[in-house]
Each structure stands twice: as structure tokens, then as C-alpha cells.
Amino acid sequence: MAWDINRDKCLRCGACVSVCPELALDLKEGGIKNDAEKCTLCGICQKVCPPHAIEVKK
């Protein structure tokens, strides 16, 4: 299982950060950061990402 973000597609809009129920995502200067220890791979971030930059692989 994995979480991946295409940094070229990411708009850094923060849509994924605002919906994460586990607070596993953070918008930093370099882009979105995922805390793998908190992430449950629920896929909500992937569903709300406007450019489809996030891929959750289960």
C-alpha cells in the first residue's frame, strides 16, 4: 500500500489537506507532505484533488 503525489501536477491548492480525516497531510513550501504513520489510505484526498495529482495504491 502506498500514497504518491505527482509534484508536476500538484497545484498546491490545499484541497486534500482540508479533507484529510487523519490530519496526515500538510501544505509546506515544497508542496504536500504526507505523514505515513497517520495516513490510513482512505483515498479522500485522491477524490478531491482537482488535477488528480494524488494516487492511493491499496
N, CA, C and O of each residue as an XYZ file, in Angstrom:
232
protein
N       0.843     -1.178      0.000
C       0.000      0.000      0.000
C       0.887      1.239      0.000
O       1.932      1.283      0.650
N       0.440      2.243     -0.749
C       1.269      3.439     -0.854
C       0.433      4.661     -1.221
O      -0.694      4.545     -1.701
N       1.001      5.800     -0.988
C       0.425      7.098     -1.318
C       1.479      7.814     -2.136
O       2.648      7.857     -1.753
N       1.069      8.375     -3.261
C       2.041      9.051     -4.110
C       1.424     10.332     -4.670
O       0.222     10.389     -4.930
N       2.247     11.347     -4.851
C       1.775     12.593     -5.441
C       2.669     12.971     -6.616
O       3.896     12.914     -6.529
N       2.035     13.352     -7.699
C       2.751     13.827     -8.873
C       3.000     15.317     -8.651
O       2.090     16.130     -8.811
N       4.195     15.666     -8.295
C       4.523     17.056     -7.932
C       4.409     18.008     -9.126
O       4.238     19.214     -8.947
N       4.503     17.474    -10.327
C       4.332     18.319    -11.515
C       2.871     18.711    -11.722
O       2.586     19.789    -12.243
N       1.951     17.847    -11.318
C       0.526     18.126    -11.461
C      -0.049     18.924    -10.290
O      -1.020     19.662    -10.458
N       0.544     18.780     -9.117
C       0.019     19.383     -7.887
C      -0.056     20.909     -8.010
O       0.920     21.564     -8.376
N      -1.228     21.456     -7.699
C      -1.448     22.904     -7.746
C      -1.143     23.579     -6.414
O      -1.156     24.807     -6.322
N      -0.870     22.789     -5.389
C      -0.652     23.283     -4.031
C      -1.847     24.088     -3.534
O      -1.694     25.094     -2.842
N      -3.037     23.625     -3.902
C      -4.270     24.325     -3.534
C      -4.715     24.011     -2.105
O      -5.456     24.786     -1.501
N      -4.263     22.878     -1.567
C      -4.616     22.501     -0.203
C      -5.954     21.805     -0.061
O      -6.387     21.551      1.063
N      -6.626     21.488     -1.158
C      -7.930     20.803     -1.081
C      -7.801     19.481     -0.336
O      -8.672     19.132      0.461
N      -6.734     18.749     -0.584
C      -6.530     17.456      0.065
C      -6.285     17.619      1.565
O      -6.758     16.819      2.373
N      -5.549     18.652      1.918
C      -5.223     18.904      3.319
C      -6.490     19.171      4.120
O      -6.632     18.691      5.245
N      -7.402     19.931      3.545
C      -8.609     20.329      4.269
C      -9.598     19.185      4.497
O     -10.461     19.293      5.367
N      -9.493     18.092      3.735
C     -10.453     16.986      3.891
C      -9.870     15.756      4.580
O     -10.609     14.811      4.854
N      -8.600     15.738      4.862
C      -7.981     14.557      5.454
C      -8.494     14.335      6.880
O      -8.241     15.156      7.762
N      -9.218     13.221      7.113
C      -9.773     12.977      8.446
C      -8.712     12.626      9.491
O      -8.967     12.730     10.691
N      -7.540     12.216      9.047
C      -6.467     11.820      9.964
C      -5.437     12.920     10.183
O      -4.482     12.737     10.938
N      -5.625     14.066      9.523
C      -4.671     15.181      9.592
C      -3.263     14.722      9.207
O      -2.270     15.120      9.815
N      -3.210     13.873      8.179
C      -1.937     13.300      7.743
C      -1.254     14.128      6.665
O      -0.106     13.860      6.309
N      -1.946     15.128      6.145
C      -1.377     15.945      5.071
C      -1.092     17.355      5.557
O      -1.796     17.892      6.413
N      -0.050     17.937      4.995
C       0.340     19.294      5.360
C       0.862     19.984      4.108
O       1.583     19.385      3.309
N       0.497     21.227      3.949
C       0.958     22.019      2.813
C       2.192     22.796      3.243
O       2.113     23.731      4.040
N       3.320     22.395      2.705
C       4.600     23.030      3.022
C       5.077     23.811      1.808
O       4.462     23.754      0.743
N       6.157     24.529      1.969
C       6.721     25.324      0.878
C       7.050     24.455     -0.342
O       6.880     24.892     -1.480
N       7.515     23.240     -0.106
C       7.882     22.337     -1.194
C       6.716     21.559     -1.768
O       6.897     20.786     -2.709
N       5.522     21.747     -1.221
C       4.339     21.027     -1.692
C       3.664     20.265     -0.561
O       3.864     20.568      0.616
N       2.871     19.284     -0.930
C       2.120     18.499      0.039
C       3.020     17.444      0.670
O       3.762     16.752     -0.027
N       2.948     17.328      1.978
C       3.692     16.303      2.709
C       2.684     15.359      3.351
O       1.668     15.795      3.892
N       2.972     14.062      3.286
C       2.108     13.038      3.854
C       2.819     12.378      5.027
O       3.957     11.926      4.900
N       2.140     12.325      6.171
C       2.666     11.620      7.338
C       2.172     10.177      7.237
O       1.016      9.887      7.548
N       3.045      9.283      6.806
C       2.677      7.891      6.564
C       2.192      7.182      7.824
O       1.413      6.233      7.730
N       2.628      7.616      8.983
C       2.185      6.990     10.232
C       0.731      7.321     10.544
O       0.047      6.524     11.186
N       0.246      8.479     10.105
C      -1.138      8.884     10.343
C      -2.071      8.455      9.218
O      -3.255      8.211      9.452
N      -1.545      8.362      8.001
C      -2.369      8.089      6.828
C      -2.946      6.675      6.865
O      -2.220      5.706      7.085
N      -4.266      6.566      6.646
C      -4.940      5.263      6.615
C      -5.259      4.833      5.190
O      -5.919      3.813      4.988
N      -4.804      5.591      4.200
C      -5.037      5.306      2.781
C      -6.528      5.236      2.444
O      -6.963      4.386      1.666
N      -7.298      6.140      3.042
C      -8.749      6.151      2.812
C      -9.107      6.619      1.400
O     -10.154      6.241      0.875
N      -8.250      7.436      0.781
C      -8.467      7.883     -0.593
C      -9.282      9.145     -0.762
O      -9.540      9.560     -1.892
N      -9.697      9.772      0.335
C     -10.487     11.004      0.240
C      -9.683     12.101     -0.453
O     -10.228     12.850     -1.264
N      -8.406     12.200     -0.142
C      -7.554     13.219     -0.750
C      -7.497     13.043     -2.265
O      -7.533     14.018     -3.016
N      -7.410     11.808     -2.697
C      -7.357     11.497     -4.129
C      -8.634     11.945     -4.829
O      -8.587     12.456     -5.948
N      -9.768     11.754     -4.175
C     -11.070     12.094     -4.773
C     -11.270     13.600     -4.935
O     -11.939     14.031     -5.875
N     -10.701     14.406     -4.036
C     -10.936     15.849     -4.088
C      -9.846     16.630     -4.817
O      -9.980     17.837     -5.019
N      -8.784     15.963     -5.207
C      -7.661     16.644     -5.866
C      -8.066     17.093     -7.274
O      -8.305     16.253     -8.141
N      -8.147     18.420     -7.512
C      -8.590     18.921     -8.815
C      -7.771     18.422    -10.010
O      -8.364     18.046    -11.021
N      -6.419     18.401     -9.936
C      -5.661     17.935    -11.099
C      -5.368     16.424    -11.076
O      -4.631     15.916    -11.921
N      -5.952     15.718    -10.099
C      -5.723     14.263     -9.969
C      -4.244     13.947     -9.814
O      -3.710     13.061    -10.482
N      -3.593     14.681     -8.925
C      -2.159     14.523     -8.701
C      -1.844     13.451     -7.670
O      -0.701     13.006     -7.570
N      -2.854     13.028     -6.894
C      -2.636     12.064     -5.819
C      -3.112     10.683     -6.264
O      -4.174     10.528     -6.866
N      -2.283      9.686     -5.942
C      -2.660      8.302     -6.223
C      -2.484      7.483     -4.944
O      -1.395      7.410     -4.375
N      -3.574      6.878     -4.514
C      -3.530      5.987     -3.350
C      -3.598      4.565     -3.893
O      -4.556      4.186     -4.567
N      -2.575      3.797     -3.591
C      -2.497      2.417     -4.078
C      -2.708      1.481     -2.892
O      -1.931      1.473     -1.938
N      -3.772      0.697     -2.974
C      -4.066     -0.258     -1.879
C      -3.669     -1.650     -2.275
O      -3.837     -2.586     -1.493
